[in-house]
Amino acid sequence: MIKLAALSLIVLIMPFSASAAVWVITYPDSVIKHDERYVYPLSLLHLALEKTGVRYDIRPSSSPMRQEKSLKRLEENLEINLVWSMTDTQRENQLLPIRIPIAKGLIGWRMFLVHKEDPFLDTPISTLDDLLKYKPVQGIAWPDTKILQANGFNVITARDYNEAKALVSGRVADFFPRSVIEISSELAADEFKTLVIKPKLAIEYPSAMYFFVNKRNKTLAKLIETGLNRAIEDGSFDELFYSHFQQLLEELNFEGITYFELSNPLLPMSAQTHKPALWYRPKK
């Protein structure tokens, strides 16, 4: 009887304990103060977790981390338990991706930061061959570097975002391709006011930015995936997406832009490119 009573007590307590548990999610803090690029991913993460009904606490790491370090720490299951990053085959081998492109593929739409006095700013670009004559800069560990190289670009590499921007400011590189969801806020944060956006020109390659967790953290991955799918189904995912990016895309005249389509040999076959609801395409 005592054992039966004790078992009954455990059964009663377990649901309460599970519902009372708090999911602590730690992401890598940015090396850039007040990084506007973090606003949307964190908002979407909050939305996904709200859709699951769990209690949670989202917090930054105790110190800033560059991307390469944060990916390594996540693989080692140290300090952080979630990152958001552009996917490639290597990252999906090392980490566990939640295969829903959180920015609907806009991470692969790239416009160009250039020095305001660089002749490239006013040079007409009619073909991809015209563009290949100029040198872009990208981070040495970024997937974008290999993608651009695979498409014939002579890429200058930098250790991180700040160095890449400095190489354009110093006119060592001709342009710095930045996602359309990043470029306006980054331009506004340019303290030296030497950079501008080359208008009406972009490149596009199929690419997805995912939430990633450690390979062993399948429960957290399933939790976030469930919340994201619920947000997609009830329309709140798109509502959040367009509330963040619709005005930005209009300001960039994105519907009337000239762009060159590039291949992405690093995009895993598992990317759900066959689901139009997960991807943004201009009306043009």
Phi, psi and omega in degrees: 000319180298317180296320180295319178295319180295320179295319179298321179296320179297317180299321180291324184283324188302312179299321179296317181295320181295318182289333182275346182297146179248123176279114178265117182244120182246124181247160181288125178292147183284150174282351179257127180293139178052050185291110182294338181294342182277344189298309184293310180303320180290323177297318180292322178297316176302314181300313181299316182290325176299323181293339180271341180082006180279161170273140184209161177221114179258127184217153176280163174295162184292339177218154180296152179224135167289162187302314183301318179293319182296321178294321178293317179297320179294318178299323180278354182061042181238136171072317183231160177228012177201140168224161166240135187198158174294137184274155166203174186299318181298315180295324179286339173284328184270331186232173178256110182274149169257104197280059171233114183294109192291338177249022176053035176085358181295343178296338180266000175264114190240123168256175195241126167276129180225160175289137187295344179252006180282132179304335179302330182303318185257004180284126177294135177240110184257334183224166176297325178299323176300317183288328182294347178286347185249155188256117173274164173239143176212163177292143187297330182258007183278142175302328182304326181300312180292326179295313180295319178298320180294338179261010171099005180278145173269094191270130170271133184254150179229161181290324183202184183300313184298320179291322179299316179296322179294326180291330174284317178300324178274002177062030171281321174251152182279325181203158182239099180293125180231145179300147180297340178273355181246330199294322183292315180292325178291322178295319179296332181272001180287102186292337182268349176055039179260349187252150175220169177265129173290119189284151169059030179217138180204166167241156180219131172223141181299123184203149181231139170258123183245160159281136176238146171230176177295148182308326184273354186264058185291331180293317178295319179300316180294322179299311181293318179300318179299315180295320179295317180296322177295322178293325176294316184294321183267002175087355183287335175299306180297323179300315178293317181302309184287331176294332179273325194241346184300310180297321179300314180295324177293319179295327178277000183053047190292329181292336183253020187276152170266129181220155177248130180274127178250160174273156177233092182290350182268351182287120181297151179297341182284349179300135187274060182289347181276000181251097185302330182296340183269355189232147176260135172229139175298153181293333181301000000 
